[in-house]
Amino acid sequence: MSKKNYLATIVCDPRGADGSTDEMIPMLSEIIRETDGEVTKVQSQGSHEFSYPQKKNLKLGIYIQFDIKGDPQMPSRLKEKLKLEKKVDRVLIECR
């Protein structure tokens, strides 16, 4: 099966002890590998305020972008796996 390139933007909750980018990147990279994705590049975009907060007490998030290679079903598996993570607020995966 052919692999495709994807850009995944993951927004994390910065609150709490395990909210730093240095701790989130290895954890998210491992989740991507568990869903048969190959991380080719990671870029921290820093924290930004939300235009439309989904939660009343969460006004900003840490944005992390991953360049990923994987099969066509990998994005749906990754989204399902990330739904279980409490620190992940939003996920956007697009094909490149």
C-alpha positions as semicolon CSV with decimal commas, in nm:
position;residue;x (nm);y (nm);z (nm)
1;M;0,000;0,000;0,000
2;S;0,136;0,342;-0,091
3;K;0,221;0,590;0,181
4;K;0,099;0,948;0,168
5;N;0,234;1,264;0,328
6;Y;0,021;1,437;0,591
7;L;0,045;1,754;0,797
8;A;-0,103;1,709;1,144
9;T;-0,164;2,014;1,361
10;I;-0,232;1,913;1,719
11;V;-0,346;2,169;1,978
12;C;-0,262;2,080;2,337
13;D;-0,392;2,212;2,668
14;P;-0,106;2,409;2,833
15;R;-0,244;2,376;3,186
16;G;-0,091;2,136;3,436
17;A;0,255;1,993;3,499
18;D;0,271;1,786;3,179
19;G;0,164;2,070;2,951
20;S;0,504;2,180;2,821
21;T;0,595;2,130;2,457
22;D;0,913;1,940;2,551
23;E;0,701;1,675;2,722
24;M;0,418;1,666;2,467
25;I;0,628;1,612;2,149
26;P;0,775;1,272;2,250
27;M;0,437;1,152;2,378
28;L;0,255;1,256;2,058
29;S;0,532;1,114;1,838
30;E;0,494;0,778;2,011
31;I;0,117;0,782;1,952
32;I;0,178;0,854;1,582
33;R;0,420;0,560;1,561
34;E;0,162;0,335;1,732
35;T;-0,086;0,416;1,453
36;D;0,171;0,314;1,186
37;G;0,272;0,671;1,104
38;E;0,627;0,787;1,044
39;V;0,717;1,131;1,183
40;T;0,947;1,313;0,940
41;K;0,945;1,661;1,096
42;V;0,815;1,827;1,414
43;Q;0,767;2,200;1,457
44;S;0,636;2,380;1,764
45;Q;0,417;2,676;1,670
46;G;0,398;2,812;2,024
47;S;0,085;2,908;2,213
48;H;-0,196;3,108;2,059
49;E;-0,532;3,235;2,182
50;F;-0,841;3,073;2,034
51;S;-1,077;3,285;1,826
52;Y;-1,361;3,057;1,930
53;P;-1,288;2,880;2,260
54;Q;-1,471;2,549;2,287
55;K;-1,426;2,533;2,664
56;K;-1,501;2,828;2,890
57;N;-1,182;2,799;3,097
58;L;-0,946;2,718;2,805
59;K;-0,859;3,037;2,617
60;L;-0,530;2,933;2,451
61;G;-0,349;2,624;2,330
62;I;-0,003;2,502;2,231
63;Y;0,015;2,428;1,858
64;I;0,247;2,150;1,737
65;Q;0,281;2,047;1,370
66;F;0,394;1,703;1,259
67;D;0,489;1,601;0,904
68;I;0,382;1,237;0,883
69;K;0,400;0,955;0,630
70;G;0,140;0,684;0,651
71;D;-0,122;0,475;0,476
72;P;-0,462;0,628;0,385
73;Q;-0,630;0,491;0,701
74;M;-0,364;0,627;0,940
75;P;-0,531;0,972;0,991
76;S;-0,857;0,821;1,114
77;R;-0,671;0,582;1,348
78;L;-0,464;0,872;1,481
79;K;-0,769;1,090;1,548
80;E;-0,939;0,807;1,737
81;K;-0,627;0,748;1,949
82;L;-0,582;1,122;2,023
83;K;-0,944;1,151;2,142
84;L;-0,838;0,947;2,445
85;E;-0,563;1,192;2,545
86;K;-0,675;1,451;2,800
87;K;-0,407;1,704;2,705
88;V;-0,507;1,709;2,334
89;D;-0,775;1,968;2,261
90;R;-0,795;1,977;1,879
91;V;-0,657;1,780;1,584
92;L;-0,637;1,875;1,217
93;I;-0,484;1,633;0,966
94;E;-0,453;1,726;0,600
95;C;-0,306;1,542;0,304
96;R;-0,011;1,710;0,131
